[in-house]
Every structure is written in C-alpha cells, then in structure tokens.
Amino acid sequence: MNALIKSLLFTQAGYGLTVLRVIACATVAAHGAQQLFGWFGGYGLEGVGQWMESIGLAPGYLLALLAGSAEFFGGLALIVGVLARPAAAVLALTMLVAIFCVHLASGFFMSNDGYELALALLAISLAVLVE
C-alpha cells in the first residue's frame, strides 16, 4: 500500500512538465468553471445540461455536472499538484468523451468546432499520467 500512496502523491517530474501542467490545466479549470458556474461567459449547469441532452447525452444535467467537475476540480488538482495522476486519468477520460461524442464529426480544427484542443489536452493529461 505504501508504494501505491507514493506513486499517487510523489513524482520526479521536472520543471518542464510542471510548467505545461500548470498552464494547460488552468485552461481546463477555466473551461470547467464555465460549465459549472457560468463564469467567463459560460452557460452553467442548466445550459450545458440542456445542450448535452440536445446532442443525445442524457441525463444532461448529471453529465454536465460530472464533466464540469472533472475539468474544474481536476484542473485545480493538477495546477496544485495534488493527486496529479488520478486527476490526469479523469481528465484524459473526459477529453476522450469530448473528442468522440462532441468534436470528431466537425474535423480537426477548432475553427470548425473540431477536436484540436481536446486532443492537445488529452496528450497533456496522458503525459502527466505516465510521467
């Protein structure tokens, strides 16, 4: 059990991964704040939940709560460096869902609502997970 706790709480990551983690995860946390609280011009849980229902993801409110919480609290955890690997795993799963359920049909580029950003955030999450 001691090895498991050490693998969750401690890392040998250098400054490069730390800078990447902090900046990218501030972006993720801000996006989660849009979904949860309506901050930064977001729609909040009600609006995001309705949108999720409209694209076939039900129950929309619950899924909005889960996705927003994963992004906001997972992003904060990664910024601070607390439970980075579990937070990175949850964020990676969230980005996979975003890619396949929302953005894939729109192509790669963000200008067309594509999966470009979600893929970059998935890669960062995986880098933190395996570091």
N, C-alpha and C positions, 0 to 999 in steps of 0.2 A: 504494500500500500504506500510505503514511503516513496518508492520510485515513481508511482503514479502521481502523487502530490508534487514531487519535484518536477516532473515533466509538464504538469499543468501550470505551475507557478514560476518556474525559473527558465531562463533562456540564455544562450550565448550569442544572441543576435548583436550585430554591430550597429554603428550609428546610421549606416545607410538604410537598413531595414526599419530602424526606428523613425527616421525622417519620413520615409514612404508611408509607414503605418499611421503616423500622426496626421499627415496632410490628407491622405486618401480617406481615412476614417472620419475626419472632420466633415468631409463631403458626405459620407454615408450617414453620419449622425444628423446633419442638417436636413437631408432628404427624409430621414425618419421623423424628424420634428415637423416637417410639412405634413406628413401623413397622420401623425398622432395629434398634433396640437393646432394645425393650421398656421404655423409660423412660416415666415419667409414666403408668403404668398401661396401656401398650400391649402388644401381643401379640408383638412382634418379628417377624423374617422368617419363621420357621416358621408362626406363627399367621396372619399376614397372607397368606402364600403359600397356605395351606390355604383360607382364606376366599376368596381370588381364584379359586382352582380351583373352589370351590363355586358361584360365580356365573357360571362359564363363561369366566373369563380364564385362559388357560393359555399357557405354563407359569407357574404361580402364584408359585413362589419367585423366578424371574427377574424377573417383573413387579413383585413386591413390592420386590425389590432396586432396580429402576430407579425406581419411584415414590418409595420412601423416600429414595433417594439424591438424586433431583431435588428433593424437598421439603427435606431436611435440608441438603444442601450448597448448593443454590440459595438457600434461605433465608439461610444464613450468608453467602453471597456478596453477597446484596442488603443484608443488615444492614451489612456492612463497606463495601459499595460497590465491590467488585471484580468486573469483568466483569458489571456490572448488566444490560446489555441481553441478552447471551446467557442469563444465569440467568433473567431475566424471560421470555424466549421459551420456555425449557424448562418453567418453572412454568406459563405460560399453557397450553401443550400438555397438561401433567399435569392441570390443572384442567378442561380440556375433556373429557379422558377420564373424569375423575371424575364430571363432570356427566352425560355421555351414557351411560356404562356402569354407573354405580352409583346416582346420586341422582335422575335425571329421572323415573323411574316413581313416585317417592314424593311428587312435587309440590314446591312451592317451599320450604316452611318446614322448618327444621332439626328442629323438634319431631317431625316425621314422617320424619326422615332425608332431607329434601329437599335441593335444590341451592343453597339460600340462601347458605351460607358459601362454597362453591366458586365461585359466581358473583361474590361480592364479591372473593375472592382473584384470580379471573380478571381482573376490572376493574382491580385494583391492579397486577397484572402487566403488563397492556396499557398502563396509564398510565406505568409505569417504562420499558417498551419504547419507547414513542413520544416520551417527554419530550425 
